[in-house]
Each structure stands twice: as structure tokens, then as C-alpha cells.
């Protein structure tokens, strides 16, 4: 288990064996980028990435804890790099939608024309 590459990084990466440990930097860069991109608008408390190598595929599990709940993503691919990229892309989409939802202000209760 390794902690994120930057100080105070909420990223934890686990499950990499000796053969796939070279992907550590790729994983760190992908997820550090997402935290930098969305960290100002979404409070990300932790991001756990677990890699599991099966007989013919890699499984990537990502658990992201934010101020508004937990996001869990899982992908299986034959290539570890593909799996990492797909999970990062999906997480980017989810976080972008969450950020957009925060921008939309809820309407004031009782301001409708029902009176």
C-alpha cells in the first residue's frame, strides 16, 4: 500500500504486485489530476484505488469519499493501463456532474405561485 505522491494527498493505492508496480506513477498522476481539478469545488476526503490481477484481466476498484457521499467504480480490462484510464475517465464524468449540480442553486421553498 502506498500513499499519494503529493503531501496531504488523500490517495491510497493498493494491490500492485512487482510486475505492475511500474503503473504506480500512472495511477497517481491520473487521480492527483482529478483531485486538483475538482478539489476546490468538491471536498474529497479520501480516494482508495485497489488493483487486482486476475488470470486474464485487471480489476480496478476505486472508492472516493466526498463531503456529499461515497462514489464507487469498478472496471475490468485486459490491460492495467486501459482499466486505470477508463476508471479515471468515468470518475471525471461523475465529479463534473456533481460540480455542476452544486452550481445550480436550490429554489427557495414557498416562492412558488401556490399561495
Rosetta blueprint (number, residue, H / E / L):
1 X L
2 X E
3 X E
4 X L
5 X L
6 X L
7 X L
8 X L
9 X L
10 X L
11 X E
12 X E
13 X E
14 X E
15 X L
16 X L
17 X L
18 X L
19 X L
20 X L
21 X H
22 X H
23 X H
24 X H
25 X H
26 X H
27 X H
28 X H
29 X H
30 X H
31 X H
32 X H
33 X H
34 X H
35 X H
36 X H
37 X H
38 X H
39 X L
40 X L
41 X L
42 X L
43 X L
44 X E
45 X E
46 X E
47 X E
48 X E
49 X E
50 X E
51 X E
52 X E
53 X E
54 X L
55 X L
56 X L
57 X L
58 X E
59 X E
60 X E
61 X E
62 X E
63 X E
64 X E
65 X E
66 X E
67 X L
68 X L
69 X E
70 X E
71 X E
72 X E
73 X E
74 X E
75 X E
76 X E
77 X E
78 X L
79 X L
80 X H
81 X H
82 X H
83 X H
84 X H
85 X H
86 X H
87 X H
88 X H
89 X H
90 X H
91 X H
92 X H
93 X H
94 X H
95 X H
96 X H
97 X H
98 X H
99 X H
100 X H
101 X H
102 X H
103 X H
104 X L
105 X L
106 X L
107 X L
108 X L
109 X L
110 X L
111 X L
112 X L
113 X L
114 X L
115 X L
